[in-house]
Amino acid sequence: MDNPSDNTSGHPFSRLDPALVLDAVDSVGLRGDGRLLALNSYENRVYRVGREEGPPVVVKFYRPGRWSDAAILEEHAFVQELADQEIPVVPASVLDGRTLHEHGGFRFAVFPSRGGRAPELSDPATLEWIGRFIGRIHAVGAVKPFTERPRLDLDTFGREPRAWLIGHGFIPPELLTAYTSVLDQALDGVARCYDRAGALSLLRLHGDCHAGNVLWTGDGPHFVDFDDSRMGPAVQDLWMLLSGERNEMVGQLADVLAGYEDFCEFDPRQLYLVEALRTLRLIHYSAWLAMRWDDPAFPAAFPWFNTQRYWQDRILELREQVALMDEPPLFPV
């Protein structure tokens, strides 16, 4: 990926040039050798940095204003809890007695560089293996709650994004009525799904557990990027592993749960939320793009966003979700 910095922009990340990145690494005692590779991240800025002595490291610079220091440290502590239980995750390195650092007006953390390939999600054994580790993550996540990080729910991923999109004029005027109408139908459908599911236990989640955040090696999977970790229902970390037609997703979910339930009990009422959570993610994603549109990396990487066609496609997509949320869950509940 090209370096997303753009020195003609007033966005804070425009100041994050290679010299500042290398100076930040030097400030925590890791002498860089000048090799610098920008990794594929937009919410934050992430670099693989070569060192004069020792293996390369991955350095994450946090988006200014997104998380409080306390929320970042809560994520770091959770991932370290998982690592202490020998769950394959990548915790932030402790340098000078801490995991969160500051340099040049940016907060950053340093991680070991871990490679891997995408998992073969068409393989039942792979899904079961991933399920076992997600079950172990959730067993730890259920021990205590986050206090600094928000919940994933109808308000944070649905109503608040709706208000932001409409309040900031991102919807083309000629599509505003149609988009608002189907968006409200979708949010009503999400609310019905939550009502059917009833009161569910929430736990600390990975939060963004798609295939891109599960790296595979000869030793099996390891989980990266807990930046979106928050409180929510366990099924949030499962449904993004499912794809294809309904019968295919049924088989995939059975494989995941075969491993998951070796370590953590799964409440089947959560299956009412699969399409509801998918709907919330779609709504939140549009708002996420809109909220970041002043960052020069976003128009360059997502040129199709905020076009007439984009919002027309979102209307059709939400109509499909409204219908899907009224279908029975993947398994009988």
Summary of the structure (lengths in Angstrom):
residues: 333
radius of gyration: 20.6
end to end distance: 44.5
largest distance: 59.7
contacts: 1035
relative contact order: 0.14
helix: 47%
strand: 14%
